[in-house]
Amino acid sequence: MPRPTILVAEPEPIQALSVRKLVLETAKFNVITAHSTREALDLFHLFPNINVAVLVMDTAIDCEQVAQSIRKSTDKIILVALSPRIGDKCAYADHMLSSHEPGELVDLMRSLVGDPR
């Protein structure tokens, strides 16, 4: 059985690699990364087997736009929004988490799509 695939839309990291991507890949998830709203939407259409979309709320990522576009196309992809600020909302997200808690993100992924280890 193939490992679950997660689309992560987040601002381009200052470092060469995203810590979030590394954490999810270490947990054995396949991760596709987008660094802008446009790239997230393009990758969503290029990869039909995405199980979860993780949208990091930021000026580079329009959570509402990406989530609404995905939701209009399918209800099979789970939408998770991450924000550094308490009280932020993304109307189409199925789950909201703090962007500062990578362990909670991994735990949520495992509870939603199984443990690929």
Phi and psi in degrees as a GROMACS rama.xvg file:
@    title "Ramachandran Plot"
@    xaxis  label "Phi"
@    yaxis  label "Psi"
@TYPE xy
-67.3342  149.632  PRO-2
-69.4365  147.443  ARG-3
-60.3266  145.311  PRO-4
-110.895  131.258  THR-5
-118.776  127.652  ILE-6
-90.992  120.582  LEU-7
-110.826  117.537  VAL-8
-105.53  112.714  ALA-9
-147.528  157.204  GLU-10
-60.6055  152.329  PRO-11
-61.6949  128.235  GLU-12
-72.0822  152.358  PRO-13
-66.8084  -38.4578  ILE-14
-76.6748  172.366  GLN-15
-68.2293  -31.6888  ALA-16
-126.104  149  LEU-17
-78.2251  129.466  SER-18
-62.9783  -39.869  VAL-19
-59.7463  -44.5853  ARG-20
-61.2127  -45.1182  LYS-21
-62.6666  -41.7667  LEU-22
-62.7938  -45.5247  VAL-23
-68.122  -39.8641  LEU-24
-69.0565  -35.1871  GLU-25
-62.6881  -31.1821  THR-26
-80.9822  5.10116  ALA-27
79.6864  20.2535  LYS-28
-88.3755  147.189  PHE-29
-79.9032  133.136  ASN-30
-126.685  128.71  VAL-31
-111.274  129.344  ILE-32
-114.266  134.577  THR-33
-119.888  146.556  ALA-34
-116.334  13.3596  HIS-35
-156.63  165.278  SER-36
-59.5223  -47.6039  THR-37
-60.1548  -45.5267  ARG-38
-64.6143  -38.1361  GLU-39
-61.8806  -44.6383  ALA-40
-66.9107  -40.6986  LEU-41
-62.5661  -46.1989  ASP-42
-65.8907  -36.3481  LEU-43
-57.0551  -41.9526  PHE-44
-77.7725  -24.929  HIS-45
-80.0808  -29.0468  LEU-46
-116.725  100.067  PHE-47
-75.2242  -10.8933  PRO-48
-103.637  27.7258  ASN-49
-72.2614  131.866  ILE-50
-94.3172  -36.7596  ASN-51
-140.179  140.925  VAL-52
-113.292  122.065  ALA-53
-104.972  117.684  VAL-54
-113.535  114.65  LEU-55
-88.8438  115.53  VAL-56
-69.4696  121.142  MET-57
-164.618  169.354  ASP-58
-64.9879  -26.5893  THR-59
-79.9391  -19.0789  ALA-60
-122.751  117.101  ILE-61
-90.8744  93.1032  ASP-62
-54.4867  -46.0062  CYS-63
-59.6258  -45.6268  GLU-64
-65.7121  -47.2899  GLN-65
-64.6493  -47.7672  VAL-66
-62.9953  -43.006  ALA-67
-64.3451  -41.6843  GLN-68
-63.4429  -44.2233  SER-69
-63.2465  -46.0633  ILE-70
-63.3292  -34.6697  ARG-71
-66.1737  -31.0938  LYS-72
-84.5181  -35.7197  SER-73
-159.583  153.54  THR-74
-110.555  10.6381  ASP-75
-86.7699  -17.1034  LYS-76
-93.2768  129.448  ILE-77
-80.5711  132.685  ILE-78
-107.616  123.491  LEU-79
-122.171  124.867  VAL-80
-105.423  138.021  ALA-81
-118.642  138.395  LEU-82
-144.488  145.094  SER-83
-79.37  -12.1498  PRO-84
-108.16  134.394  ARG-85
-67.2471  137.11  ILE-86
94.6148  -9.71456  GLY-87
-64.9708  147.955  ASP-88
-133.162  146.854  LYS-89
-128.382  108.459  CYS-90
-53.3666  -34.165  ALA-91
-95.4275  -2.54291  TYR-92
-71.6857  139.483  ALA-93
-80.2276  -27.8452  ASP-94
-142.088  145.839  HIS-95
-122.031  133.223  MET-96
-137.036  161.741  LEU-97
-72.2867  138.88  SER-98
-76.3586  -4.84028  SER-99
-95.4928  5.30888  HIS-100
-123.399  77.2493  GLU-101
-61.9238  -30.8693  PRO-102
-63.9834  -39.323  GLY-103
-65.6758  -35.9609  GLU-104
-64.5032  -46.3842  LEU-105
-61.6002  -44.7121  VAL-106
-60.2905  -42.5089  ASP-107
-64.1836  -43.7979  LEU-108
-59.15  -44.6589  MET-109
-63.4532  -38.6657  ARG-110
-70.7851  -29.0234  SER-111
-85.2701  -42.2351  LEU-112
-123.813  4.92412  VAL-113
95.199  169.125  GLY-114
-98.4103  111.664  ASP-115
-77.6236  1.15164  PRO-116
